[in-house]
């Protein structure tokens, strides 16, 4: 039975008290945790030191990084979460399920673009028709001469 792989994103904060080598090792441990549960990492961002908007576990700084990965079985996510919870170097983490961009979204965007193009074409056509209804333009000098002729005849 062929199952579809679900895409996920794991964002994490590592405690700022670690040396760079320990931060790198913690990142590798997270990567091993994902791959050991059948995950395939598609993108990885190396952790970098950031200032937190508010203290987390009495820390105002942390190393922030994230992974994009996919898994076949959703049950593996709970196992990965359990491993992250017991890891003392992780201040906080978040695992998000990523929605695939469906073909219907693409089709809707194409349809909206086509409708906008039709609307523009209709507006141009309406402008042309309005210009034709105005009739031919008359030169002001010719009009003044005709008015003077009519006035002289009176």
HELIX and SHEET records of a PDB file:
HELIX    1   1 UNK A   20  UNK A   36  1                                  17    
HELIX    2   2 UNK A   75  UNK A   86  1                                  12    
HELIX    3   3 UNK A  103  UNK A  133  1                                  31    
HELIX    4   4 UNK A  140  UNK A  153  1                                  14    
SHEET    1   A 4 UNK A  40  UNK A  56  0                                        
SHEET    2   A 4 UNK A  59  UNK A  71 -1                                        
SHEET    3   A 4 UNK A   6  UNK A  15 -1                                        
SHEET    4   A 4 UNK A  90  UNK A  98 -1                                        
END                                                                             
